[in-house]
Amino acid sequence: MNRNIVSLSIISLLFSSFSAFAYNVEFEGSSKKVIEVETEKNTGLDALFVAYNVNEISRIDISGINGTIIDVEKYSNLGGGYAEEITFSLSDGKVSIPDPKGNLGYIVKSENGNYCFWLVDYSSDPLHLEGIAMDAEQECETTALHINGRGEDIHYYTIDGRQRTLSREIDLTYSTLEWDEEQSVFTQLNEVKQLSSISGKIILTPPFYCSTSVEVSGDRFLKAWQMTEKIESEIFPPNAVTVESRAEQTNISEEESSNIIKTETEGLGGSAPADITFYGYITDGVLHTEWQMASDPEFEYILFRFNEQDVSYSFTEEGRYYMRFIGSNADGSCEAIGETYTVMIGASDLRIPNAFSPNDDGINDIWKVGYRSLIDFKCWIFDSKGNQLFQFDDPSAGWDGKYHGKTVKPGVYYYVIQATGADGKKYKKSGDINILNYKKYGSGTGEIEE
């Protein structure tokens, strides 16, 4: 005859004097190990056992009980208050329960406390996996599956008759996509979910963002008995979509922007023209993409729509703009909206300094205007005799005080500027530039050549 033994140390929680006892529980005749599962403290149970087939068990022997045995009872889902006395035998301090039944609770009463346990008969609802199917109706943020076969919730009942569920810990594995922020790419992720049972609809999140098969294996009791059930589905298409995006301002470097007059709003834009590239990233189920530009954050007034996944745009007019990326599946039933980007183009401005010292000391060596949102710009530099010394048409540039490669003498020079702002404002400016005395003049410098 086979014997299965479970040893445990417990503190009786109900109908007890709260004394600690070491109990030995033996299951005679069980062909497979009886599994002990830890119970929650508020159940009133000292132990929870799962037997492969209770019909194999000829008796349960419990030893280590301190004190005179008063009675042994069994109870159902009604709780310990409706427990019934059962036949038992007592020998050398060992209580024997003959021909036990599964899916019942047992209470061993002694003068020093009670020992309570629930016995699950696994054979009454074993796990059996037959197939995996996607639900006919799918949401856009989750994936719904059905697992065909047997494997309902395993229930047990506390001393006071409250129903509890014992998780089967069934493993469900599938592939999906996750966003890698550092690499700006969607990468494949193997997702593992643990199911309490296979009853009803199984809702998965994250959903299927890529084509994937599904593997189901378990449960934890069959694994312990080395009888694991396992099935794998066909390849399912992605039912959900999501998108990510990023924006990069490309036309002005940090060095070039040193003389731009900053706007109150930090971030994209600032001074026109602002060249910005918007990049869109999609999961496998996205078939239609669109960038939207609007004048309001709710996108009620859309200015432009771009069907490209990546869009480069030059913002040349003053104002506040909003951009977002949208992706949808083949029939448009699922749509994902990315981050909203705010682009602020400030009003035009032009501020002109009247002095600098080109002595290569790193301080005020180049004459530069301060500007914002100038979309057309021309500047000419003249000496006192009207000779043109320098000309440039990029407001981020400037004059280093040289003419034909040589630094000019300290003195007064003149500028003429014509410009147009992103807000339509016209600028016509002229004035003097004072080159201050500097120590290095005379070393490697020359006269203005006529």
Steps between C-alpha positions, in 0.01 A plus 500: 500500500630849407527759774516877448619707799465876549677661801412848618520738794188704559334731746131423529300809407143410592346301780847480654694608803767647268760247609757393241505134396704299248266279299581206275243424229523172306288402198485123460463359148553814291694417183630856472627752752226690676586867454476742788407858406550795731174658612415854594500571872138612513361172364509322836678211325826353620561318173370459145576174317458405133483126425524360149210261568343484845339165414849348518543610861394232751550718806657814638721473807567808712752490782663752728175617653549628853219413731203267511312464171143609539350456154564502122258677266464578132344807347388616154453841344270587789797538731606358833180607668323221310770238547400136543665239717681222315644164594863500610736281694767589754821308569810623686394861457447458124161588352396292196221608263394202282378536138522880488301697245636781289394865476412508869646659810604307811521613863691296756397623845713453808495642848795724409373632167374406156680396184309601183576415138332483159557211259470569126430207266682598180344214304159665528616781267838424341658733249455387141603731214342458156547822302547877499283743305473878474168645606274622220480847658822682584575827672781723372696509828479129591492155339222257592556123479310183577680185614297193420507203736457448872649699782239693696577691816597279794304614804540431869317638801617664818387397847227764487380387155658765276595382152862537394666419169814293476704613201610230259791725388462416134769661283396683183779626273477723193700762313422868468690827444633755747649845443873548552537868582880506467508333158173653374373166376237241584660174613347157548411397851414153629217550746411236762167514683386275782136390495299379795285288269396477135135575556337788315663762283872562549592869471865576421681826541723602334304372199626342178699777329661247267420159356549234762414150609382430854630223724308381804651256750426384852368485744727518803358177640555304178851646482571373852371156397700518173184481292505849346237582236622722215349633177605761242268694274525599137653838413256776592515841326536819707164632612622820664703801389717756669736773385791700632660817368780747549591844365835652417577861412770486236578835343680690777790370704566609857785720383293659226213571737714694750367837379133397469272690734331227703123463527321451831412142404785250501494206260436475130492806279610833636630695204379462142587337277492191726570181307364202695488134401228288658562125509220243537541141617234232467420145606425223250123550489519864388422540129399867482702790645446873517669802654258779587585868550244709683463847646340367819603221742164322454564473123159639413660731244745295297723704272681221315499121473809305394470134401874437534636315801781757534435867429744790466343844526632855512299728728531851356202685649448630851259301714444187706464167321416146611617178335402139570544160337210259444504135391206270427438144387364385163133579561556795733336327795809552717686827516802607703601861561853598593639788701388855420788735416467874552696726265519864602624752243560836664434842353788645305756715674827669405751650741825652377814554711714807433844381616733201516869420545643240255809411705446122522459502877177307474292797614299707252733403214227492234239758421164320493143622504248357743204368307193282497279373218666677211425314179687740272815687600779701337774702668775718351802644686672821379790716608483876543583549132211284383707195408313174547707281730267206563157364410299206638142370474476263798402674824675230704831606340692821566809711423835415655644846430715386209533623146693289248615280787643783710350660810399862442608792719298608800246766410150557372343284227150480365231238433189483285243224569188398310288218643153348507345332803286184515218727611537710182680787669754686282830624640724769348779588738828691475748630754857500621722227639778598736808279497665563833874530559654159561849394603567266213447766236818550299602134518384321187257779412490725204353812351174484308583442144344754266 
